[in-house]
Amino acid sequence: MLFIVLPAYNEELGLGMLIEDILFHCEDLPIQIVVVNDASTDRTYEVAMEYAKRYPCITVISHVENRGLGGSLLTGFKEVFKLRRILPRTEGQGERYQDGIITMDADNTHPGEAIPKILGLIEDGADLVVASRYAFGSNQYGLTPIRKLLSWGAGKVMSMAFPVEGLKDYSCGYRGYRASVLEKAYFLYGDQLIESRNFSGMVELLLKVVEYCNHIQEIPFDLHYEKKLGRSKMRIFKTIGGYFNLIYRLKKEAWGWRQWVGE
């Protein structure tokens, strides 16, 4: 079974197109889509519910108060963990350890065509698959130079602070996880698996999950930012501050003040 978690805040313009794209590319796959409406002020919830009424494979959860990207992901993950135990399994789906969980941005900038490949790699043994903007063969469309620079710089800083072999893209939200690995990480961390509320939460999640991954793989994909119809949620200086606060917090937790200064 493949679970796709879509954290959505004010994505009424792109959410429907993304869901259509996912359904098209996953036509032959057993999937369950979990849309987490993070207290949107537009018609995100209504759009999600319209699709949920048409397709039984879509579940919608709505926050009363905005919890940020990290809180939305946690809500989606906990719903997936519950669904893994109650959904019937059909012949040929294999054991539960082959379940995959994919996260995507809900603004229609992540193409659904990469989903079958991500799931295939998980079924072949990958614990984490990152759709990377910096893997050979990737392309980025519609991004401003400053957004490209911010994403590239964040990756460089994080790779120096927390090097992970073979990993170039630390912040992209398009990822696939072996469900049992993500569930184990959540069992150990609880809601502290993602404490950051802003976009640095994707980096925090990555760094905490890789501890339990034996096989990590990056694949190229085309980021289509020109397809984004709503306003960007990213606040550049707040995001930069979030990255440096994350480095400070994780380094302090891992080694303590004396060892961190000595490093």
C-alpha positions as a printed Julia matrix, in Angstrom:
263×3 Matrix{Float64}:
   0.0     0.0     0.0
   1.19    3.5    -0.8
   0.16    6.43    1.39
   0.55    9.99    0.11
   0.47   12.81    2.67
  -0.39   16.29    1.38
  -0.06   19.11    3.94
  -2.17   21.95    2.54
  -2.48   25.57    3.62
  -4.41   27.85    1.26
  -3.88   25.63   -1.78
  -7.35   25.76   -3.35
  -5.91   26.66   -6.76
  -3.39   23.83   -7.11
  -4.67   21.03   -4.87
  -7.25   19.67   -7.3
  -4.78   19.54  -10.18
  -2.24   17.75   -7.98
  -4.79   15.14   -6.89
  -5.77   14.54  -10.52
  -2.1    14.14  -11.44
  -1.52   11.66   -8.6
  -4.58    9.6    -9.51
  -3.5     9.48  -13.15
   0.03    8.24  -12.43
  -1.1     5.87   -9.66
  -3.98    4.3   -11.57
  -2.58    0.79  -11.12
  -1.27    1.27   -7.57
  -3.04    0.65   -4.24
  -2.96    4.16   -2.77
  -4.48    6.19    0.02
  -4.16    9.99   -0.11
  -4.28   11.9     3.18
  -4.92   15.64    2.78
  -4.23   17.69    5.9
  -5.94   21.07    5.7
  -3.97   23.32    8.04
  -6.74   25.79    8.97
  -6.79   27.3     5.48
  -8.7    30.52    5.0
  -9.6    29.8     1.36
 -11.53   26.86   -0.17
  -8.8    24.25    0.37
 -11.03   22.17    2.65
 -13.98   22.32    0.27
 -11.83   21.29   -2.71
 -10.34   18.38   -0.75
 -13.78   17.21    0.39
 -15.15   17.34   -3.15
 -12.48   14.84   -4.19
 -12.91   12.74   -1.05
 -16.61   12.29   -1.89
 -15.7    11.09   -5.38
 -12.75    8.87   -4.47
 -12.76    6.5    -1.45
  -8.95    6.51   -1.48
  -8.87   10.12   -0.23
  -9.03   11.06    3.46
  -9.27   14.67    4.63
  -8.25   15.93    8.06
  -8.67   19.59    9.02
  -6.93   21.58   11.75
  -8.98   24.16   13.62
  -5.82   26.2    14.25
  -2.78   26.51   12.0
   0.01   24.17   13.12
   2.54   24.85   10.37
   4.17   22.4     8.0
   5.65   20.23   10.75
   2.37   19.91   12.61
   0.51   19.05    9.4
   2.99   16.33    8.52
   2.71   14.81   11.99
  -1.08   14.77   11.71
  -0.81   13.06    8.32
   1.69   10.49    9.55
  -0.43    9.55   12.56
  -3.42    9.07   10.28
  -1.32    6.83    8.03
  -0.16    4.73   10.99
  -3.79    4.21   11.92
  -4.87    3.39    8.37
  -2.1     0.8     7.99
  -3.78   -1.22   10.72
  -7.38   -0.98    9.61
  -7.33   -0.98    5.81
  -7.83   -4.39    4.18
  -4.85   -5.72    2.23
  -5.32   -7.35   -1.14
  -3.44  -10.35   -2.48
  -0.05   -9.45   -3.9
   0.54   -6.36   -1.77
   3.2    -8.09    0.3
   3.97   -7.59    3.95
   3.34   -4.36    5.79
   7.05   -3.49    5.83
   6.79   -2.79    2.09
   4.29    0.01    2.64
   5.51    3.38    1.43
   4.71    6.9     2.63
   5.25    9.77    0.21
   5.1    13.46    1.1
   4.5    16.12   -1.55
   3.86   19.85   -1.64
   0.16   20.48   -2.25
   0.71   23.38   -4.67
   1.06   21.18   -7.79
   4.8    21.86   -8.21
   5.78   18.22   -7.62
   4.92   15.97  -10.6
   3.12   12.72   -9.88
   5.12   10.86  -12.51
   7.91   10.16  -10.0
   5.62    8.34   -7.56
   5.75    4.83   -9.12
   9.56    5.0    -9.24
   9.77    6.06   -5.59
   7.5     3.22   -4.51
   9.45    0.74   -6.64
  12.7     1.72   -4.95
  11.12    1.29   -1.51
   9.85   -2.16   -2.48
  13.38   -2.98   -3.7
  14.88   -2.12   -0.32
  15.28    1.65    0.0
  14.35    3.08    3.41
  14.29    6.68    2.19
  13.99    8.05   -1.34
  14.56   11.76   -1.88
  13.36   13.43   -5.07
  16.34   15.72   -5.41
  16.61   19.03   -7.24
  20.37   18.54   -7.39
  20.65   14.97   -8.63
  21.96   14.59  -12.18
  19.08   15.01  -14.63
  16.97   17.3   -12.43
  15.5    20.61  -13.6
  13.93   23.57  -11.84
  11.41   25.77  -13.61
   9.9    29.07  -12.52
  12.08   29.75   -9.47
  13.52   33.19   -8.82
  17.32   33.37   -8.48
  17.03   34.17   -4.76
  14.84   31.1    -4.13
  17.34   28.91   -6.01
  20.19   30.41   -4.0
  18.36   29.9    -0.7
  17.61   26.23   -1.42
  21.13   25.55   -2.66
  22.71   27.38    0.28
  20.54   25.57    2.82
  21.62   22.25    1.37
  25.29   23.21    1.53
  25.08   24.43    5.12
  23.18   21.36    6.26
  25.51   18.98    4.45
  28.46   20.55    6.31
  26.7    20.5     9.68
  25.07   17.06    9.27
  26.71   15.16    6.4
  24.68   12.26    4.98
  26.47   10.18    2.39
  24.94   10.44   -1.07
  22.44   13.14   -0.09
  22.43   16.57   -1.73
  18.88   17.84   -1.21
  17.98   18.29    2.47
  14.9    20.49    2.21
  12.77   19.24   -0.68
   9.39   18.01    0.54
   9.04   15.34   -2.17
  10.18   12.14   -0.43
   9.3     8.51    0.02
   9.75    6.63    3.3
   9.52    2.96    4.12
   6.51    3.1     6.43
   8.03    0.88    9.11
  11.11    3.13    9.32
   9.08    6.31    9.69
   6.82    4.64   12.25
   9.84    3.53   14.27
  11.22    7.08   14.25
   7.88    8.43   15.43
   7.64    5.76   18.14
  10.98    6.94   19.53
  10.55   10.71   19.09
   6.78   11.14   19.36
   5.62   14.61   18.34
   9.19   15.82   18.79
  10.0    14.15   15.48
   9.25   17.56   13.94
   9.45   20.46   16.38
  10.08   23.18   13.78
   6.91   24.88   12.53
   8.4    26.46    9.39
  10.08   24.98    6.31
  13.1    23.84    8.33
  10.81   21.09    9.62
  11.51   19.11    6.44
  15.23   19.17    7.25
  14.6    18.21   10.87
  12.45   15.27    9.8
  15.12   14.09    7.38
  17.94   14.26    9.91
  15.99   12.35   12.54
  14.75    9.64   10.17
  18.13    8.91    8.54
  19.33    7.51   11.86
  17.14    4.46   11.14
  17.83    4.16    7.41
  20.24    1.62    5.96
  19.6     2.5     2.32
  19.05    6.1     1.19
  18.62    7.0    -2.45
  18.2    10.23   -4.41
  16.42   10.42   -7.74
  16.18   13.36  -10.15
  12.89   15.12  -10.77
  11.64   18.28  -12.43
  10.39   20.96  -10.04
   7.66   22.95  -11.78
   7.34   26.08   -9.68
   5.75   27.88  -12.61
   2.64   25.76  -11.95
   2.18   27.28   -8.5
  -0.95   29.45   -8.65
  -1.19   30.71   -5.08
   1.16   32.94   -3.1
   4.35   31.5    -1.68
   4.18   30.58    2.02
   7.94   30.92    2.47
   9.24   33.91    4.41
  12.89   34.05    3.4
  14.52   35.57    6.5
  12.31   33.55    8.84
  13.23   30.39    6.95
  16.96   31.17    7.12
  16.62   31.79   10.85
  14.8    28.49   11.19
  17.66   26.61    9.55
  20.29   28.09   11.86
  18.09   27.55   14.91
  17.71   23.91   13.87
  21.49   23.48   13.59
  21.98   25.05   17.02
  19.27   22.91   18.62
  20.3    19.57   17.13
  24.01   20.13   17.76
  23.31   21.11   21.34
  21.1    18.07   21.9
  23.58   15.67   20.31
  26.88   16.78   21.82
  26.28   19.41   24.44
  27.86   22.84   24.66
  31.48   21.86   25.32
  31.8    19.35   22.49
  29.93   21.61   20.05
  32.28   24.57   20.75
  35.29   22.29   20.5
  34.11   21.0    17.13
